[in-house]
Amino acid sequence: MSGGGREAALKYLCQHRASFKFLFAGAVTFLLFHFVSLTVVEPGTPSYVITVVNIVSLGVLLVISLVVIIGCQRFAEQDK
């Protein structure tokens, strides 16, 4: 992707920055709930597997939303 395309994509993502902040907050909240539930669910059960898969998925969402939020912050500072 050329520099102009990358800027256009980042500009589009930054228009939805509030949504990514909401996604980040939701991922943190649900990660906390899932970590607490690991203390209750027995290892080896299907519930445990689902909880671990959810933790991994939420971790990925957390990283993606954080990268977009930080990227938008840097993009906004660069425009000044």
N, CA, C and O atoms as a GROMACS GRO file, in nm:
protein
  320
    1MET      N    1   0.085  -0.116   0.000
    1MET     CA    2   0.000   0.000   0.000
    1MET      C    3   0.090   0.122   0.000
    1MET      O    4   0.186   0.129   0.076
    2SER      N    5   0.058   0.217  -0.084
    2SER     CA    6   0.138   0.338  -0.091
    2SER      C    7   0.110   0.427   0.030
    2SER      O    8   0.015   0.403   0.105
    3GLY      N    9   0.193   0.529   0.048
    3GLY     CA   10   0.178   0.620   0.162
    3GLY      C   11   0.044   0.690   0.162
    3GLY      O   12  -0.015   0.712   0.268
    4GLY      N   13  -0.005   0.727   0.043
    4GLY     CA   14  -0.135   0.795   0.035
    4GLY      C   15  -0.249   0.705   0.074
    4GLY      O   16  -0.344   0.750   0.138
    5GLY      N   17  -0.240   0.578   0.037
    5GLY     CA   18  -0.344   0.482   0.074
    5GLY      C   19  -0.343   0.452   0.222
    5GLY      O   20  -0.448   0.433   0.284
    6ARG      N   21  -0.223   0.448   0.278
    6ARG     CA   22  -0.211   0.423   0.422
    6ARG      C   23  -0.270   0.540   0.500
    6ARG      O   24  -0.340   0.520   0.600
    7GLU      N   25  -0.242   0.662   0.455
    7GLU     CA   26  -0.299   0.780   0.522
    7GLU      C   27  -0.451   0.782   0.511
    7GLU      O   28  -0.520   0.818   0.606
    8ALA      N   29  -0.503   0.744   0.395
    8ALA     CA   30  -0.648   0.742   0.376
    8ALA      C   31  -0.712   0.638   0.468
    8ALA      O   32  -0.818   0.663   0.526
    9ALA      N   33  -0.648   0.522   0.480
    9ALA     CA   34  -0.701   0.418   0.568
    9ALA      C   35  -0.697   0.462   0.713
    9ALA      O   36  -0.791   0.439   0.788
   10LEU      N   37  -0.587   0.525   0.753
   10LEU     CA   38  -0.574   0.572   0.890
   10LEU      C   39  -0.673   0.684   0.919
   10LEU      O   40  -0.730   0.691   1.028
   11LYS      N   41  -0.694   0.770   0.821
   11LYS     CA   42  -0.791   0.878   0.839
   11LYS      C   43  -0.932   0.820   0.857
   11LYS      O   44  -1.010   0.869   0.939
   12TYR      N   45  -0.964   0.716   0.780
   12TYR     CA   46  -1.095   0.651   0.792
   12TYR      C   47  -1.111   0.587   0.930
   12TYR      O   48  -1.215   0.601   0.994
   13LEU      N   49  -1.006   0.515   0.976
   13LEU     CA   50  -1.013   0.453   1.107
   13LEU      C   51  -1.025   0.557   1.217
   13LEU      O   52  -1.097   0.536   1.315
   14CYS      N   53  -0.957   0.669   1.202
   14CYS     CA   54  -0.959   0.773   1.304
   14CYS      C   55  -1.095   0.842   1.313
   14CYS      O   56  -1.128   0.901   1.416
   15GLN      N   57  -1.174   0.835   1.208
   15GLN     CA   58  -1.310   0.888   1.213
   15GLN      C   59  -1.395   0.807   1.311
   15GLN      O   60  -1.495   0.857   1.363
   16HIS      N   61  -1.356   0.683   1.336
   16HIS     CA   62  -1.430   0.593   1.425
   16HIS      C   63  -1.351   0.569   1.554
   16HIS      O   64  -1.364   0.464   1.616
   17ARG      N   65  -1.271   0.666   1.593
   17ARG     CA   66  -1.185   0.652   1.710
   17ARG      C   67  -1.266   0.626   1.837
   17ARG      O   68  -1.225   0.546   1.922
   18ALA      N   69  -1.378   0.692   1.851
   18ALA     CA   70  -1.462   0.672   1.970
   18ALA      C   71  -1.512   0.528   1.978
   18ALA      O   72  -1.522   0.472   2.088
   19SER      N   73  -1.542   0.469   1.866
   19SER     CA   74  -1.586   0.329   1.864
   19SER      C   75  -1.473   0.236   1.909
   19SER      O   76  -1.497   0.138   1.979
   20PHE      N   77  -1.350   0.267   1.868
   20PHE     CA   78  -1.237   0.184   1.910
   20PHE      C   79  -1.209   0.201   2.059
   20PHE      O   80  -1.166   0.106   2.125
   21LYS      N   81  -1.232   0.320   2.112
   21LYS     CA   82  -1.218   0.339   2.256
   21LYS      C   83  -1.323   0.258   2.332
   21LYS      O   84  -1.294   0.199   2.436
   22PHE      N   85  -1.444   0.256   2.279
   22PHE     CA   86  -1.550   0.175   2.340
   22PHE      C   87  -1.516   0.027   2.331
   22PHE      O   88  -1.538  -0.048   2.427
   23LEU      N   89  -1.463  -0.016   2.218
   23LEU     CA   90  -1.422  -0.155   2.200
   23LEU      C   91  -1.311  -0.191   2.299
   23LEU      O   92  -1.312  -0.299   2.358
   24PHE      N   93  -1.216  -0.101   2.318
   24PHE     CA   94  -1.107  -0.122   2.413
   24PHE      C   95  -1.162  -0.138   2.555
   24PHE      O   96  -1.122  -0.229   2.627
   25ALA      N   97  -1.252  -0.048   2.594
   25ALA     CA   98  -1.309  -0.054   2.730
   25ALA      C   99  -1.389  -0.183   2.750
   25ALA      O  100  -1.381  -0.245   2.855
   26GLY      N  101  -1.465  -0.221   2.650
   26GLY     CA  102  -1.542  -0.346   2.659
   26GLY      C  103  -1.452  -0.467   2.667
   26GLY      O  104  -1.480  -0.560   2.743
   27ALA      N  105  -1.345  -0.469   2.591
   27ALA     CA  106  -1.252  -0.582   2.594
   27ALA      C  107  -1.186  -0.593   2.731
   27ALA      O  108  -1.170  -0.704   2.783
   28VAL      N  109  -1.146  -0.480   2.788
   28VAL     CA  110  -1.085  -0.483   2.922
   28VAL      C  111  -1.184  -0.536   3.025
   28VAL      O  112  -1.150  -0.620   3.108
   29THR      N  113  -1.307  -0.488   3.018
   29THR     CA  114  -1.411  -0.530   3.113
   29THR      C  115  -1.436  -0.680   3.103
   29THR      O  116  -1.437  -0.750   3.204
   30PHE      N  117  -1.455  -0.729   2.982
   30PHE     CA  118  -1.483  -0.872   2.965
   30PHE      C  119  -1.362  -0.958   2.996
   30PHE      O  120  -1.377  -1.071   3.043
   31LEU      N  121  -1.241  -0.906   2.971
   31LEU     CA  122  -1.121  -0.982   3.010
   31LEU      C  123  -1.116  -0.999   3.162
   31LEU      O  124  -1.082  -1.107   3.211
   32LEU      N  125  -1.148  -0.894   3.235
   32LEU     CA  126  -1.150  -0.904   3.380
   32LEU      C  127  -1.251  -1.009   3.427
   32LEU      O  128  -1.220  -1.091   3.514
   33PHE      N  129  -1.371  -1.007   3.369
   33PHE     CA  130  -1.473  -1.107   3.404
   33PHE      C  131  -1.425  -1.248   3.373
   33PHE      O  132  -1.446  -1.340   3.452
   34HIS      N  133  -1.360  -1.265   3.258
   34HIS     CA  134  -1.315  -1.399   3.220
   34HIS      C  135  -1.200  -1.446   3.308
   34HIS      O  136  -1.193  -1.565   3.341
   35PHE      N  137  -1.111  -1.357   3.347
   35PHE     CA  138  -1.003  -1.397   3.438
   35PHE      C  139  -1.059  -1.438   3.574
   35PHE      O  140  -1.010  -1.533   3.636
   36VAL      N  141  -1.162  -1.368   3.620
   36VAL     CA  142  -1.227  -1.407   3.745
   36VAL      C  143  -1.295  -1.543   3.729
   36VAL      O  144  -1.290  -1.626   3.820
   37SER      N  145  -1.358  -1.565   3.614
   37SER     CA  146  -1.429  -1.692   3.594
   37SER      C  147  -1.332  -1.810   3.585
   37SER      O  148  -1.373  -1.924   3.609
   38LEU      N  149  -1.206  -1.785   3.552
   38LEU     CA  150  -1.108  -1.895   3.550
   38LEU      C  151  -1.088  -1.955   3.688
   38LEU      O  152  -1.048  -2.070   3.701
   39THR      N  153  -1.115  -1.876   3.792
   39THR     CA  154  -1.099  -1.928   3.928
   39THR      C  155  -1.216  -2.020   3.966
   39THR      O  156  -1.205  -2.098   4.062
   40VAL      N  157  -1.325  -2.012   3.894
   40VAL     CA  158  -1.445  -2.090   3.926
   40VAL      C  159  -1.458  -2.212   3.836
   40VAL      O  160  -1.501  -2.318   3.882
   41VAL      N  161  -1.423  -2.199   3.711
   41VAL     CA  162  -1.440  -2.306   3.613
   41VAL      C  163  -1.328  -2.409   3.631
   41VAL      O  164  -1.212  -2.374   3.649
   42GLU      N  165  -1.366  -2.536   3.625
   42GLU     CA  166  -1.269  -2.644   3.641
   42GLU      C  167  -1.190  -2.666   3.512
   42GLU      O  168  -1.249  -2.673   3.404
   43PRO      N  169  -1.059  -2.676   3.522
   43PRO     CA  170  -0.977  -2.704   3.403
   43PRO      C  171  -1.016  -2.837   3.339
   43PRO      O  172  -1.048  -2.934   3.407
   44GLY      N  173  -1.014  -2.838   3.206
   44GLY     CA  174  -1.047  -2.960   3.133
   44GLY      C  175  -1.192  -2.969   3.090
   44GLY      O  176  -1.228  -3.055   3.010
   45THR      N  177  -1.276  -2.882   3.143
   45THR     CA  178  -1.418  -2.884   3.104
   45THR      C  179  -1.438  -2.798   2.980
   45THR      O  180  -1.356  -2.712   2.950
   46PRO      N  181  -1.547  -2.822   2.908
   46PRO     CA  182  -1.576  -2.738   2.791
   46PRO      C  183  -1.589  -2.589   2.826
   46PRO      O  184  -1.552  -2.502   2.747
   47SER      N  185  -1.640  -2.559   2.943
   47SER     CA  186  -1.652  -2.419   2.985
   47SER      C  187  -1.515  -2.354   2.999
   47SER      O  188  -1.497  -2.237   2.966
   48TYR      N  189  -1.420  -2.431   3.048
   48TYR     CA  190  -1.284  -2.379   3.064
   48TYR      C  191  -1.222  -2.348   2.927
   48TYR      O  192  -1.158  -2.244   2.909
   49VAL      N  193  -1.242  -2.438   2.832
   49VAL     CA  194  -1.188  -2.418   2.697
   49VAL      C  195  -1.248  -2.294   2.634
   49VAL      O  196  -1.177  -2.213   2.574
   50ILE      N  197  -1.378  -2.278   2.647
   50ILE     CA  198  -1.446  -2.162   2.591
   50ILE      C  199  -1.396  -2.034   2.657
   50ILE      O  200  -1.376  -1.932   2.590
   51THR      N  201  -1.375  -2.037   2.786
   51THR     CA  202  -1.324  -1.920   2.857
   51THR      C  203  -1.185  -1.883   2.808
   51THR      O  204  -1.157  -1.765   2.788
   52VAL      N  205  -1.099  -1.981   2.789
   52VAL     CA  206  -0.963  -1.954   2.740
   52VAL      C  207  -0.967  -1.898   2.598
   52VAL      O  208  -0.895  -1.804   2.565
   53VAL      N  209  -1.051  -1.956   2.513
   53VAL     CA  210  -1.065  -1.906   2.376
   53VAL      C  211  -1.116  -1.761   2.378
   53VAL      O  212  -1.069  -1.678   2.301
   54ASN      N  213  -1.211  -1.732   2.465
   54ASN     CA  214  -1.261  -1.595   2.477
   54ASN      C  215  -1.153  -1.500   2.525
   54ASN      O  216  -1.144  -1.387   2.477
   55ILE      N  217  -1.070  -1.544   2.617
   55ILE     CA  218  -0.962  -1.458   2.666
   55ILE      C  219  -0.864  -1.426   2.554
   55ILE      O  220  -0.820  -1.311   2.540
   56VAL      N  221  -0.831  -1.525   2.473
   56VAL     CA  222  -0.740  -1.502   2.360
   56VAL      C  223  -0.804  -1.406   2.259
   56VAL      O  224  -0.738  -1.313   2.212
   57SER      N  225  -0.930  -1.428   2.227
   57SER     CA  226  -0.999  -1.342   2.131
   57SER      C  227  -1.009  -1.198   2.182
   57SER      O  228  -0.987  -1.104   2.106
   58LEU      N  229  -1.042  -1.183   2.308
   58LEU     CA  230  -1.051  -1.049   2.365
   58LEU      C  231  -0.914  -0.982   2.372
   58LEU      O  232  -0.903  -0.860   2.356
   59GLY      N  233  -0.811  -1.060   2.395
   59GLY     CA  234  -0.676  -1.005   2.393
   59GLY      C  235  -0.638  -0.951   2.257
   59GLY      O  236  -0.576  -0.846   2.246
   60VAL      N  237  -0.677  -1.024   2.152
   60VAL     CA  238  -0.652  -0.977   2.015
   60VAL      C  239  -0.728  -0.847   1.989
   60VAL      O  240  -0.673  -0.753   1.933
   61LEU      N  241  -0.855  -0.842   2.028
   61LEU     CA  242  -0.934  -0.720   2.011
   61LEU      C  243  -0.874  -0.603   2.088
   61LEU      O  244  -0.872  -0.490   2.040
   62LEU      N  245  -0.824  -0.632   2.206
   62LEU     CA  246  -0.762  -0.530   2.289
   62LEU      C  247  -0.639  -0.471   2.219
   62LEU      O  248  -0.622  -0.349   2.215
   63VAL      N  249  -0.555  -0.557   2.164
   63VAL     CA  250  -0.434  -0.511   2.096
   63VAL      C  251  -0.469  -0.432   1.971
   63VAL      O  252  -0.411  -0.326   1.946
   64ILE      N  253  -0.564  -0.481   1.891
   64ILE     CA  254  -0.602  -0.411   1.768
   64ILE      C  255  -0.658  -0.273   1.800
   64ILE      O  256  -0.621  -0.174   1.737
   65SER      N  257  -0.748  -0.266   1.897
   65SER     CA  258  -0.808  -0.136   1.929
   65SER      C  259  -0.704  -0.041   1.987
   65SER      O  260  -0.708   0.079   1.959
   66LEU      N  261  -0.610  -0.092   2.065
   66LEU     CA  262  -0.506  -0.007   2.121
   66LEU      C  263  -0.413   0.045   2.011
   66LEU      O  264  -0.371   0.161   2.016
   67VAL      N  265  -0.380  -0.039   1.915
   67VAL     CA  266  -0.296   0.005   1.803
   67VAL      C  267  -0.364   0.116   1.724
   67VAL      O  268  -0.300   0.213   1.685
   68VAL      N  269  -0.493   0.102   1.700
   68VAL     CA  270  -0.567   0.204   1.625
   68VAL      C  271  -0.574   0.334   1.706
   68VAL      O  272  -0.555   0.442   1.650
   69ILE      N  273  -0.600   0.325   1.835
   69ILE     CA  274  -0.609   0.444   1.919
   69ILE      C  275  -0.475   0.518   1.922
   69ILE      O  276  -0.471   0.640   1.906
   70ILE      N  277  -0.367   0.444   1.942
   70ILE     CA  278  -0.234   0.507   1.945
   70ILE      C  279  -0.198   0.562   1.807
   70ILE      O  280  -0.142   0.671   1.796
   71GLY      N  281  -0.229   0.488   1.702
   71GLY     CA  282  -0.202   0.535   1.567
   71GLY      C  283  -0.277   0.664   1.535
   71GLY      O  284  -0.224   0.753   1.469
   72CYS      N  285  -0.400   0.673   1.580
   72CYS     CA  286  -0.478   0.795   1.558
   72CYS      C  287  -0.422   0.912   1.637
   72CYS      O  288  -0.420   1.025   1.589
   73GLN      N  289  -0.375   0.883   1.758
   73GLN     CA  290  -0.314   0.988   1.839
   73GLN      C  291  -0.190   1.044   1.770
   73GLN      O  292  -0.171   1.165   1.763
   74ARG      N  293  -0.107   0.956   1.720
   74ARG     CA  294   0.015   1.000   1.650
   74ARG      C  295  -0.019   1.071   1.519
   74ARG      O  296   0.047   1.168   1.482
   75PHE      N  297  -0.121   1.024   1.450
   75PHE     CA  298  -0.163   1.086   1.324
   75PHE      C  299  -0.215   1.228   1.351
   75PHE      O  300  -0.188   1.319   1.274
   76ALA      N  301  -0.290   1.245   1.461
   76ALA     CA  302  -0.342   1.377   1.497
   76ALA      C  303  -0.229   1.472   1.534
   76ALA      O  304  -0.233   1.590   1.498
   77GLU      N  305  -0.128   1.422   1.604
   77GLU     CA  306  -0.013   1.506   1.641
   77GLU      C  307   0.069   1.543   1.520
   77GLU      O  308   0.126   1.652   1.514
   78GLN      N  309   0.075   1.454   1.422
   78GLN     CA  310   0.151   1.478   1.300
   78GLN      C  311   0.084   1.586   1.215
   78GLN      O  312   0.153   1.661   1.146
   79ASP      N  313  -0.049   1.594   1.219
   79ASP     CA  314  -0.122   1.694   1.140
   79ASP      C  315  -0.108   1.834   1.196
   79ASP      O  316  -0.130   1.932   1.125
   80LYS      N  317  -0.072   1.846   1.323
   80LYS     CA  318  -0.061   1.980   1.384
   80LYS      C  319   0.052   2.060   1.332
   80LYS      O  320   0.072   2.174   1.374
   0.00000   0.00000   0.00000
